[in-house]
């Protein structure tokens, strides 16, 4: 897989580029007596380049502030075995491992001249083992239980700063870190009727801090965000209860899920100091957050050509406790809208024409831990039309943000707005398509 992208970010000097390469191989070996075996191996590299500038108050000029290059490499392997035990039980056992190496190399500019070279990075190695047991207790009742154990290590991490024109550099070597997480899960599925399903689930999970969060500081607008090499993994305990109904001869499928999740030590950008020209934040582990809400979605097949899907999400996500700064307790978690709505109307005729219309709406939210920088609610509408023109060749036209609505994506406190109306026209090639 190869991918390349180059973008202009609104001014002549603010640009970024991404180059991505990935290779994956795998295989499956089913056997009658020993079960089924599968493996997947993958690896790749990515390079991201970006320029940062300071724009004058009159918007007529800009000065270069940083040039950044972020190279990374990754490699991984997954092995899995599964086997039916009797007529009502299936066992799954697996092992996966992954290693990531990443760095951030920057040239800092002062008054349009290179001032210093700044770099940070490290390596991360993760090994995980999982076991799952799927049991059919009765023709209508299914039980699934599993547990996963992960152990990871961050090592060879450091940051360095060297002024231009000097050979001496300030180097910080970070201590190696190791952490382990155990993630159990238990779920029950009950089908009281052919078209009704009820489900319950309880689980624990985790998210380890990324190399970027641990070792790289960055600045966007008037906000400086500091890294924190002492971050620990987030831990989550949660549960959900849901129901699914299929009716009108299978043409309508509706689902609803109540969910609850509490995260201990969530990683957040915490404000340390505010001055007229600079807001300083640092990534820190908060005490505890709680998210609870309701998710609804439905899919209706109007006929063989037309379909309509829609979804609604309500989530109340708040900081429950933060002993280091009790003023944050009870506030909303940044960048989480309480109300979100999506829908899609689609007409499909593969031999002639495919047309789709989709919309997305989100309520207001905040872009900071103190709930001071509000991002207003928005609605955006997209459309797509495609038509086959020859064997394996399809022409398409797509429009994003059809109403050209410019809504706020971020505030630092300078507002970052969404892209304007975007029209894309292109060709899709399907290799091996029937002629």
KOLVOMAR-159816 format. One record per residue (C-alpha): residue number from 1; residue in one letter; x negated, y negated, z. Coordinates in pm, 1 decimal. Layout:
<nodes>
- nr|rest|c1|c2|c3
- NUM|A|X|Y|Z
...
</nodes>
This chain:
<nodes>
- nr|rest|c1|c2|c3
- 1|X|0.0|0.0|0.0
- 2|X|-134.4|-339.6|-103.9
- 3|X|12.8|-678.2|-16.0
- 4|X|-103.0|-1034.3|-72.7
- 5|X|65.4|-1363.4|5.5
- 6|X|-31.6|-1729.8|-10.4
- 7|X|174.7|-2016.2|129.4
- 8|X|171.2|-2394.2|152.9
- 9|X|308.2|-2521.8|483.5
- 10|X|427.6|-2868.1|389.4
- 11|X|102.9|-3062.1|340.7
- 12|X|-196.2|-3034.7|108.8
- 13|X|-431.1|-2892.9|373.0
- 14|X|-192.1|-2675.6|572.7
- 15|X|-208.0|-2340.2|396.2
- 16|X|-223.9|-1974.5|492.6
- 17|X|-301.5|-1647.1|318.0
- 18|X|-250.6|-1283.7|410.6
- 19|X|-411.6|-972.6|261.1
- 20|X|-293.3|-630.8|375.1
- 21|X|-410.6|-282.6|277.0
- 22|X|-281.3|43.8|418.8
- 23|X|-322.5|412.1|337.0
- 24|X|-114.5|691.1|489.9
- 25|X|-112.9|1067.0|434.4
- 26|X|88.6|1344.0|591.7
- 27|X|234.8|1686.3|560.5
- 28|X|499.9|1922.4|695.8
- 29|X|470.1|2295.5|756.1
- 30|X|795.7|2476.1|843.2
- 31|X|767.9|2836.5|966.2
- 32|X|1036.2|3080.7|1073.5
- 33|X|872.1|3217.8|1386.6
- 34|X|650.9|2936.1|1514.8
- 35|X|869.9|2637.0|1434.1
- 36|X|793.4|2329.1|1226.0
- 37|X|467.6|2134.3|1228.2
- 38|X|408.2|1785.2|1090.9
- 39|X|125.5|1535.1|1091.1
- 40|X|77.0|1176.8|973.8
- 41|X|-249.4|985.7|947.3
- 42|X|-277.4|620.5|856.3
- 43|X|-519.9|331.8|854.4
- 44|X|-561.8|-11.9|709.3
- 45|X|-702.0|-361.3|724.8
- 46|X|-550.9|-708.0|733.0
- 47|X|-701.0|-1053.9|693.5
- 48|X|-511.3|-1372.1|777.3
- 49|X|-645.5|-1721.1|693.9
- 50|X|-484.7|-2044.3|808.2
- 51|X|-566.4|-2415.8|820.5
- 52|X|-438.7|-2650.3|1091.9
- 53|X|-418.6|-3028.7|1061.2
- 54|X|-313.0|-3339.0|1254.2
- 55|X|-61.0|-3548.3|1060.0
- 56|X|-68.0|-3925.8|1107.4
- 57|X|232.8|-4094.9|1268.4
- 58|X|326.0|-4263.8|938.6
- 59|X|313.9|-3921.4|762.0
- 60|X|81.7|-4063.0|493.4
- 61|X|-239.4|-3879.2|584.7
- 62|X|-371.4|-3573.9|767.9
- 63|X|-699.8|-3458.8|917.3
- 64|X|-826.2|-3102.9|940.0
- 65|X|-838.0|-2969.7|1297.8
- 66|X|-905.8|-2594.5|1263.6
- 67|X|-981.0|-2328.8|1005.7
- 68|X|-895.3|-1981.0|1125.1
- 69|X|-964.6|-1629.3|999.2
- 70|X|-812.7|-1325.9|1172.0
- 71|X|-949.6|-990.3|1050.8
- 72|X|-810.0|-666.7|1196.6
- 73|X|-840.1|-294.2|1135.6
- 74|X|-628.9|-3.8|1259.9
- 75|X|-623.4|374.2|1237.5
- 76|X|-384.0|631.1|1381.3
- 77|X|-270.0|992.7|1386.4
- 78|X|59.1|1162.6|1486.1
- 79|X|109.6|1537.4|1527.8
- 80|X|448.0|1692.8|1612.0
- 81|X|591.1|2041.1|1669.2
- 82|X|959.3|2133.2|1691.8
- 83|X|1140.7|2462.8|1731.2
- 84|X|1494.1|2585.2|1790.1
- 85|X|1536.6|2786.6|2111.4
- 86|X|1842.3|3003.5|2075.6
- 87|X|2149.8|2863.5|1904.2
- 88|X|2196.5|2549.1|2115.9
- 89|X|1857.1|2406.4|2205.7
- 90|X|1570.6|2233.8|2022.5
- 91|X|1228.8|2147.0|2166.3
- 92|X|1005.5|1870.7|2028.9
- 93|X|645.3|1812.4|2139.6
- 94|X|408.8|1555.7|1995.9
- 95|X|85.6|1365.6|2032.2
- 96|X|-16.1|1035.5|1876.1
- 97|X|-321.8|815.8|1898.3
- 98|X|-404.6|472.7|1762.1
- 99|X|-698.5|233.7|1766.6
- 100|X|-686.3|-134.7|1678.3
- 101|X|-971.8|-379.5|1636.5
- 102|X|-897.8|-749.4|1600.7
- 103|X|-1072.5|-1084.7|1613.7
- 104|X|-1001.8|-1453.0|1564.9
- 105|X|-1280.0|-1668.0|1416.6
- 106|X|-1222.2|-2043.6|1405.0
- 107|X|-1403.3|-2360.1|1300.5
- 108|X|-1296.6|-2657.7|1510.4
- 109|X|-1299.1|-2999.7|1340.2
- 110|X|-1326.7|-3340.9|1506.3
- 111|X|-1271.0|-3645.0|1283.9
- 112|X|-1278.6|-3419.0|977.7
- 113|X|-1621.3|-3277.2|1067.5
- 114|X|-1702.8|-2927.8|1198.2
- 115|X|-1757.2|-2951.0|1572.8
- 116|X|-1779.7|-2594.6|1706.6
- 117|X|-1736.1|-2228.0|1622.7
- 118|X|-1489.9|-2036.1|1838.9
- 119|X|-1432.0|-1662.3|1834.2
- 120|X|-1246.1|-1402.5|2040.3
- 121|X|-1149.9|-1039.2|2000.5
- 122|X|-1167.7|-684.2|2121.0
- 123|X|-1060.1|-326.2|2064.8
- 124|X|-770.6|-118.3|2192.5
- 125|X|-728.6|259.9|2196.4
- 126|X|-399.3|430.5|2285.9
- 127|X|-314.3|798.8|2332.4
- 128|X|43.4|915.0|2386.9
- 129|X|204.0|1253.6|2458.2
- 130|X|578.7|1318.8|2441.7
- 131|X|824.3|1604.0|2502.8
- 132|X|1193.8|1610.6|2410.9
- 133|X|1464.0|1870.9|2469.9
- 134|X|1797.4|1855.6|2283.5
- 135|X|2067.1|2080.6|2431.5
- 136|X|2417.9|2151.3|2303.6
- 137|X|2602.9|2228.2|2626.2
- 138|X|2942.4|2275.0|2457.6
- 139|X|3068.1|2213.6|2103.0
- 140|X|3156.2|1857.5|2213.3
- 141|X|2883.7|1775.6|2468.7
- 142|X|2517.0|1713.7|2390.3
- 143|X|2234.4|1636.0|2633.7
- 144|X|1895.2|1494.1|2534.5
- 145|X|1609.1|1449.3|2778.5
- 146|X|1253.0|1349.0|2719.2
- 147|X|944.7|1189.1|2863.8
- 148|X|648.3|1010.5|2711.4
- 149|X|310.6|941.1|2872.6
- 150|X|82.9|672.8|2727.1
- 151|X|-266.5|574.9|2832.4
- 152|X|-454.3|289.6|2670.2
- 153|X|-784.0|111.9|2705.7
- 154|X|-900.3|-234.8|2598.5
- 155|X|-1274.6|-261.2|2557.4
- 156|X|-1557.9|-444.3|2378.1
- 157|X|-1369.9|-772.7|2432.6
- 158|X|-1529.9|-1115.6|2449.2
- 159|X|-1490.3|-1479.1|2352.6
- 160|X|-1762.0|-1723.1|2244.2
- 161|X|-1797.2|-2093.4|2168.0
- 162|X|-2097.0|-2243.8|1989.9
- 163|X|-2131.1|-2614.6|1901.7
- 164|X|-2228.4|-2675.5|1539.7
- 165|X|-2599.9|-2740.2|1504.9
- 166|X|-2694.3|-2547.1|1819.2
- 167|X|-2809.9|-2190.3|1862.2
- 168|X|-2693.1|-2142.4|2222.2
- 169|X|-2336.6|-2022.8|2271.7
- 170|X|-2106.8|-1987.9|2571.0
- 171|X|-2001.9|-1623.3|2585.1
- 172|X|-1738.7|-1462.4|2808.6
- 173|X|-1754.9|-1083.5|2824.2
- 174|X|-1429.7|-934.3|2952.6
- 175|X|-1418.7|-622.0|3166.7
- 176|X|-1279.6|-302.9|3013.1
- 177|X|-919.3|-230.4|3111.5
- 178|X|-722.1|94.7|3141.7
- 179|X|-353.4|144.9|3214.5
- 180|X|-100.1|430.9|3203.5
- 181|X|276.5|426.1|3150.0
- 182|X|536.7|702.2|3192.6
- 183|X|860.6|655.7|2995.3
- 184|X|1146.6|900.8|3066.4
- 185|X|1482.6|898.6|2885.9
- 186|X|1810.7|1083.1|2938.8
- 187|X|2117.7|1052.0|2716.1
- 188|X|2457.4|1219.2|2689.0
- 189|X|2684.3|1233.7|2383.7
- 190|X|3046.0|1346.6|2417.2
- 191|X|3290.1|1386.4|2126.5
- 192|X|3647.2|1411.9|2259.8
- 193|X|3775.8|1412.2|1903.1
- 194|X|3648.1|1454.1|1550.4
- 195|X|3630.3|1077.5|1491.9
- 196|X|3538.7|951.0|1840.0
- 197|X|3199.3|958.8|2011.4
- 198|X|3110.0|838.0|2361.9
- 199|X|2752.0|796.1|2479.1
- 200|X|2552.0|714.7|2791.7
- 201|X|2177.9|662.1|2821.1
- 202|X|1924.5|563.6|3085.9
- 203|X|1557.3|502.9|3018.2
- 204|X|1230.1|340.6|3110.7
- 205|X|984.3|187.4|2863.1
- 206|X|684.1|-43.1|2844.1
- 207|X|501.7|-292.7|2624.3
- 208|X|129.9|-330.9|2659.2
- 209|X|-22.0|-678.9|2611.5
- 210|X|-167.2|-741.1|2267.1
- 211|X|-528.1|-836.3|2199.6
- 212|X|-399.7|-1177.3|2094.5
- 213|X|-224.8|-1233.4|2429.3
- 214|X|-523.1|-1111.3|2627.6
- 215|X|-811.6|-1291.6|2462.9
- 216|X|-706.9|-1566.4|2219.3
- 217|X|-599.2|-1920.2|2310.0
- 218|X|-429.7|-2136.9|2047.2
- 219|X|-274.9|-2479.1|1994.6
- 220|X|36.7|-2571.2|1797.0
- 221|X|132.6|-2938.8|1785.5
- 222|X|100.0|-3084.4|2135.6
- 223|X|110.2|-2742.8|2306.9
- 224|X|-207.7|-2558.0|2409.3
- 225|X|-144.8|-2194.5|2506.7
- 226|X|-421.5|-2021.2|2700.5
- 227|X|-493.1|-1648.8|2688.2
- 228|X|-503.9|-1434.4|3001.3
- 229|X|-734.1|-1134.0|3017.3
- 230|X|-563.1|-1016.5|3340.6
- 231|X|-221.7|-950.1|3186.6
- 232|X|-58.6|-618.1|3272.9
- 233|X|191.6|-417.7|3072.8
- 234|X|559.2|-506.0|3083.6
- 235|X|779.7|-232.9|3234.6
- 236|X|1149.0|-195.5|3152.9
- 237|X|1433.6|-0.5|3312.8
- 238|X|1762.9|1.3|3129.0
- 239|X|2084.9|174.6|3040.9
- 240|X|2368.6|156.7|2792.4
- 241|X|2717.8|289.6|2735.1
- 242|X|2876.3|299.6|2393.7
- 243|X|3162.6|423.3|2181.0
- 244|X|3198.6|490.2|1809.2
- 245|X|3521.8|533.0|1614.2
- 246|X|3573.9|644.3|1254.0
- 247|X|3919.0|585.1|1108.7
- 248|X|4115.8|521.6|787.4
- 249|X|3983.8|845.2|632.8
- 250|X|3624.0|748.9|705.9
- 251|X|3647.3|405.0|548.4
- 252|X|3606.2|214.4|876.7
- 253|X|3331.2|282.3|1127.5
- 254|X|3325.2|66.2|1440.5
- 255|X|3076.6|79.6|1728.6
- 256|X|3041.4|-100.6|2059.1
- 257|X|2766.1|-85.1|2319.7
- 258|X|2726.9|-238.9|2664.7
- 259|X|2361.4|-267.2|2766.2
- 260|X|2154.1|-371.3|3065.1
- 261|X|1777.1|-400.2|3097.2
- 262|X|1543.0|-533.3|3362.5
- 263|X|1180.0|-604.0|3280.5
- 264|X|916.6|-635.4|3547.9
- 265|X|602.5|-836.7|3474.3
- 266|X|737.4|-979.0|3143.0
- 267|X|476.1|-1177.0|2952.6
- 268|X|577.8|-1539.2|2897.5
- 269|X|418.5|-1874.8|2814.3
- 270|X|427.1|-2061.5|3146.2
- 271|X|381.6|-2439.3|3159.3
- 272|X|85.2|-2540.1|3376.8
- 273|X|52.0|-2912.4|3309.2
- 274|X|226.8|-3184.8|3108.9
- 275|X|62.0|-3508.4|2993.5
- 276|X|177.8|-3762.4|2733.1
- 277|X|-49.2|-3606.5|2469.5
- 278|X|-75.6|-3240.9|2570.8
- 279|X|135.1|-2961.2|2720.9
- 280|X|-80.4|-2680.9|2862.6
- 281|X|65.3|-2333.3|2901.3
- 282|X|-75.9|-1990.3|2980.4
- 283|X|45.9|-1640.6|2914.4
- 284|X|145.4|-1492.7|3249.1
- 285|X|336.3|-1198.0|3390.3
- 286|X|663.6|-1324.9|3536.2
- 287|X|825.0|-1145.5|3827.4
- 288|X|1140.5|-1000.3|3670.1
- 289|X|1388.4|-1075.3|3391.6
- 290|X|1730.5|-930.2|3323.9
- 291|X|1916.8|-896.3|2994.3
- 292|X|2272.2|-770.1|2972.9
- 293|X|2538.9|-797.3|2711.7
- 294|X|2755.4|-644.6|2443.9
- 295|X|2682.1|-543.8|2086.2
- 296|X|2960.9|-483.9|1833.7
- 297|X|2929.8|-380.9|1469.5
- 298|X|3159.3|-241.8|1205.2
- 299|X|3137.0|-118.3|847.1
- 300|X|3438.4|-109.4|614.8
- 301|X|3434.3|54.2|272.1
- 302|X|3715.2|-132.3|97.6
- 303|X|3688.3|92.1|-208.7
- 304|X|3415.1|271.7|-402.6
- 305|X|3261.7|-63.5|-509.3
- 306|X|3320.2|-306.6|-223.3
- 307|X|3196.3|-288.1|134.6
- 308|X|3196.7|-528.4|427.0
- 309|X|2977.9|-507.9|737.9
- 310|X|2957.7|-733.2|1038.2
- 311|X|2799.6|-751.7|1379.3
- 312|X|2817.2|-960.9|1695.1
- 313|X|2571.4|-973.8|1984.3
- 314|X|2619.7|-1139.2|2320.2
- 315|X|2321.6|-1133.0|2552.3
- 316|X|2259.0|-1310.5|2880.6
- 317|X|1880.9|-1305.5|2930.8
- 318|X|1747.7|-1482.5|3238.8
- 319|X|1451.1|-1497.7|3472.8
- 320|X|1555.9|-1322.4|3792.7
- 321|X|1244.8|-1380.3|3999.5
- 322|X|908.5|-1552.2|3962.2
- 323|X|731.6|-1595.6|4299.1
- 324|X|456.8|-1814.8|4146.9
- 325|X|714.1|-2075.8|4034.9
- 326|X|1061.2|-2037.3|4181.0
- 327|X|1187.4|-2327.7|3965.2
- 328|X|1201.2|-2086.8|3668.2
- 329|X|1439.3|-1847.2|3844.1
- 330|X|1784.4|-1845.5|3688.0
- 331|X|1669.7|-2011.7|3364.9
- 332|X|1729.1|-1861.2|3022.7
- 333|X|1449.9|-1665.2|2855.5
- 334|X|1304.2|-1872.8|2567.4
- 335|X|1405.4|-1800.5|2207.4
- 336|X|1699.9|-1575.8|2295.5
- 337|X|2036.6|-1702.6|2171.0
- 338|X|2337.2|-1595.0|2377.8
- 339|X|2557.2|-1551.0|2069.3
- 340|X|2449.9|-1402.0|1735.1
- 341|X|2670.4|-1310.3|1439.3
- 342|X|2593.1|-1143.6|1105.0
- 343|X|2802.4|-1025.0|811.3
- 344|X|2748.1|-889.5|459.3
- 345|X|2987.3|-849.8|166.7
- 346|X|2858.2|-624.3|-109.9
- 347|X|2975.2|-509.5|-453.6
- 348|X|2783.2|-214.1|-597.0
- 349|X|2800.3|-82.4|-951.4
- 350|X|2452.9|65.9|-1019.3
- 351|X|2516.5|93.1|-1391.3
- 352|X|2617.9|-271.1|-1435.0
- 353|X|2589.9|-514.7|-1145.8
- 354|X|2516.0|-539.3|-775.1
- 355|X|2612.4|-853.0|-581.7
- 356|X|2564.0|-926.8|-214.7
- 357|X|2651.3|-1216.5|15.7
- 358|X|2523.4|-1227.9|371.2
- 359|X|2546.4|-1477.3|653.6
- 360|X|2375.0|-1522.7|988.4
- 361|X|2468.6|-1748.5|1277.4
- 362|X|2305.0|-1802.2|1615.5
- 363|X|2395.6|-2011.2|1916.4
- 364|X|2168.7|-2263.2|2083.5
- 365|X|1857.3|-2148.6|2266.6
- 366|X|1545.7|-2291.8|2427.4
- 367|X|1186.8|-2288.2|2305.2
- 368|X|1015.3|-2323.5|2644.5
- 369|X|1012.7|-2164.6|2987.8
- 370|X|1154.5|-2476.7|3159.7
- 371|X|1461.7|-2493.4|2929.8
- 372|X|1379.7|-2848.9|2820.0
- 373|X|1333.1|-2805.9|2442.5
- 374|X|1667.3|-2699.9|2299.2
- 375|X|1705.6|-2540.4|1955.6
- 376|X|2056.6|-2609.2|1824.3
- 377|X|2289.0|-2345.9|1681.7
- 378|X|2276.7|-2277.0|1308.4
- 379|X|2438.9|-2086.1|1024.0
- 380|X|2270.4|-1976.5|702.6
- 381|X|2405.6|-1801.7|392.8
- 382|X|2214.2|-1590.3|139.2
- 383|X|2315.0|-1425.6|-188.9
- 384|X|2168.6|-1165.4|-424.9
- 385|X|2266.3|-1039.8|-770.7
- 386|X|2089.6|-772.0|-975.0
- 387|X|2150.9|-593.8|-1304.5
- 388|X|1972.2|-306.4|-1479.8
- 389|X|1842.9|-406.2|-1824.2
- 390|X|1652.6|-92.8|-1932.4
- 391|X|1540.8|241.8|-1798.2
- 392|X|1378.7|175.0|-1461.2
- 393|X|1386.5|-207.1|-1504.7
- 394|X|1618.1|-433.4|-1307.1
- 395|X|1644.6|-811.8|-1311.5
- 396|X|1756.0|-998.2|-999.3
- 397|X|1822.4|-1347.4|-868.5
- 398|X|1840.9|-1431.1|-499.6
- 399|X|1919.4|-1746.1|-307.4
- 400|X|1827.5|-1803.1|57.9
- 401|X|1980.3|-2078.4|271.2
- 402|X|2236.6|-2166.1|3.4
- 403|X|2367.8|-2469.8|193.0
- 404|X|2011.6|-2607.2|226.7
- 405|X|2060.1|-2630.9|602.5
- 406|X|1745.6|-2748.7|785.7
- 407|X|1771.4|-2613.6|1137.8
- 408|X|1507.5|-2615.8|1413.4
- 409|X|1281.9|-2310.5|1444.4
- 410|X|1058.6|-2445.9|1718.9
- 411|X|970.5|-2749.8|1929.6
- 412|X|619.3|-2816.1|2061.3
- 413|X|777.8|-3077.2|2128.1
- 414|X|740.1|-3167.3|1758.3
- 415|X|1026.2|-2997.2|1576.5
- 416|X|948.8|-2725.2|1321.3
- 417|X|1235.9|-2690.8|1075.2
- 418|X|1346.5|-2398.6|861.0
- 419|X|1261.7|-2365.2|491.1
- 420|X|1498.1|-2536.7|244.5
- 421|X|1702.3|-2364.3|-24.9
- 422|X|1489.2|-2096.5|-191.4
- 423|X|1569.0|-1937.1|-527.5
- 424|X|1387.5|-1622.0|-641.5
- 425|X|1409.6|-1457.6|-982.1
- 426|X|1224.1|-1140.9|-1067.1
- 427|X|1205.3|-788.2|-1200.1
- 428|X|1209.5|-456.2|-1015.5
- 429|X|1038.6|-157.2|-1170.6
- 430|X|1147.9|192.2|-1070.4
- 431|X|884.7|443.9|-1167.9
- 432|X|1014.2|786.2|-1252.9
- 433|X|1369.6|660.1|-1308.9
- 434|X|1584.9|861.6|-1542.7
- 435|X|1605.9|734.1|-1898.1
</nodes>
